[in-house]
Structures are given as structure tokens and as C-alpha cells.
């Protein structure tokens, strides 16, 4: 969530007339993340988030936007999209497809507690169940096919030792088969900066633009790999157990999911190691953007490889 496309108050005035959300009081860029342009928009009616999509076309957005509306209708804490006066969620501003969503309560937590991890795990399981009736379909754009195609573009840019480790991890994952595990709609990017916590409770899940249909356990692994990780790449066992307890209190894991858990944790870390390597070595041009440390998820994979206790 960075600023690639500049929006001024003068740009936004005519745009807001297509909505019933009042007149502009404040416009402020959001300088976190790396994919889309985001602004906080404060009007006489409240506070909203404006997203301008840098890589997705308008006809690619209905899966994500309708999913957010579906989850909000089913009581999941998400940033619900707002329709314009033509009853359309997706609009256009400065040549980009655009979406307005409600600003959910809470803040991003950098050092979550076990209680907060429990709540996130519980809400994630509730989201998986609520999305079971959603009819949209979207193949995972950053699954195994993507990382196997992307990694060869990076080998020559990495140190020889790191490239060898990446090749070894790709080979390990090539031998896994998660096809028979329970599937559904997943968030696929539920990091701490994509959840607003209102005290110990989830104020809202945000940024659904990597959501897709995939293995539910993979979504849980992505979430745990961020919410329960230490700076060293190892896991905080108390937070990990709390997140899993919250999740399994709503959706108990099956025997085959438990067996797949150690390697799917590594698959979830591999996906973000490759994407961060790509962003680091081949950055997009933008205002207020930054690339995250690719070595972090390399350390997470190494920590998983050394563990015997996976908290299940």
C-alpha cells in the first residue's frame, strides 16, 4: 500500500460527487506496502480508504470486491466496499480503477500478544467458513507455478550460497502434494499490516487483493509465519499455540492437514521469500515505496527446517 499515482484534493473533489459520503476534509497518502496506491480520505461523513489499482484492471476486480462485500454481509470484520451513486463498487480516478472502503477501527500492531493472535486465528477460521458460500473463483496468482517461474530470474542476482538454498527449497516443495487438502477462498496475505486490532479484538481484515481459491491450511501458515515470528526467523511458541487454538476452536484441522503442516509452513515462507527477492532486485518505480527484507523469510524457512515441535 504505497503511493504510485498522486491524487490531489482538486482531483478528488469531482470524484466524491459520485458518492454519498460528504465533502473532503483531509487527504493523506499511506506509505506502507508495495502494490497499490492508497490514501486515507476524511470527509464530513467519516473516514475511508481510497485505493487506486496499479496492476489490476477494472474487469479483474469483481472477485476481490464482491468477496469483501460477501464477508461483510456475513459478519466478518472487513473493510466493506462502498458503492457509488450508479451502484458500482469500482470507479475510476486519474486513469486508475478505484475503490472506496470503510475505515475499520483499530491499528496495526507490531508486537502482537498471544491474546491478539488467538483472536486473529479465530477470525481467520470464521472467514474461511463464511467464504464457503462465495461463488467467485480465482486461481492463486502467486502459487507454485509463479514461484517456479520467478525464481530463475533471480538466481544470478543472488549470492551463490543463497541461490543454492533457494534451489533446494524449490526442489523440496516440488515433491509435496497438497491437492487433497481442504480448499476454499483464502486471504493469502494476512500479515500484521493487513489486520487492524481494536485492543485485543480484530477491528478488521484489510487488503484482499491477493485473495484466491487455494488450500485453507496454506492461508493459516502464511498468517502464522508473520504473526508468530521472531526477528531471528524462529517462532514464538506461545503466540503460535494461541493462534492455532483460536483457529481450531472454529475449524478443527483434519489428520492430513496436520501431517502436511511442517512443509506447508515452508511453502508459505517460500512464496514470500521469492516475492521479496523480486521486489528487492527488480523494484517498481513509485513515490513513498520501499522493499522489505528478502532475507527475513529465508531465515523463517531455516528455522522451520530445524524445528521438531510444530505446535499441533
Beta strands, then each sheet from edge to edge (+ up, - down):
strand 1: 24-29
strand 2: 37-43
strand 3: 46-52
strand 4: 91-93
strand 5: 96-102
strand 6: 183-186
strand 7: 195-198
strand 8: 201-205
strand 9: 212-215
sheet 1: 1+ 2- 3+ 5- 4+
sheet 2: 6+ 9-
sheet 3: 7+ 8-
end
